[in-house]
Amino acid sequence: MSNKKFSVRQLAIAAGLSAFSAVVQLIHIGYQSPQFGMWIDIVAVTWIMAFFLFGLRSSILVSLVGALVITLFAPDTWLGASMKWVASMPMWLSLAVWILILKKSPNLYRQPKHLILPILIGLIIRCLLILPLNYYYAIPIWTGLTTAKAMAIIPWYIIVLFNTIQGIIDVVAAWILVFKFKLKRFAKH
């Protein structure tokens, strides 16, 4: 990570993206599975947008501020915020690591074909993290179920399916907004 300070423009856009993230969590735009209670939403879309606009540092800032606001104001508080952050982190982190490996800028992602491998890696990491976290942390705290009971009621593939769909929506929606709707122009100095 570089020691460069955030510009006023970057901070203003990061604040707006964080606020939007919190608002869509508070009014919870998305789909909730009636059977399992899991959500597919657009909360982390702005976290990925921050990466496409300004890079990793901005994505970390927007995701942490968004998660903090969600912790303070959303009904599921710290549990939902921590799960959303941990589940979303592999997506923007895999995008960042991929361009570091290739020694490219985030502008590489203007072409969607360059998203495929980092998205797949991010989804694998996401699912490897989120399965044990759901069974041993989130579900027992949220519902009071034991880990064994949670595993019996909610099959692992449902959690993987929801998280795969969510991860793809986060990246694809962010990409469309930044590159197709040309929000990238606001990142220029």
DASULMO-V871788 format. One line per field, one symbol per residue. phi: phi as a letter, one per 30 degrees, with the letter a starting at -180 (. if undefined). psi: psi as a letter, one per 30 degrees, with the letter a starting at -180 (. if undefined). A space follows every 10 residues. Layout:
phi=???
psi=???
This chain:
phi=.dcddddedd dddddddddd edddddchdl bcdddcidcc bcededddee dddbjdeddd eddddedddd edbddchddd dddddddded dddddddddd ddhbcedede cddddedddd dddddedddd dddddcbddd ddciddeddd dddcdedddd ddddddddee ddddddddcd dideddddd
psi=klgklkleee eeeeeeeeee eeefeefika kkkfefgkkj agefefeeee eeefaeeeee eeeeeeeeee eeflegbeee eeeeeeefef efeeeeeefe efhllffege jffffeeeee eeeeeeeeef eeeeefdeee eefgkleeee eeejkefeee eeeeeeeeee eeeeeeeeee ghfffffk.
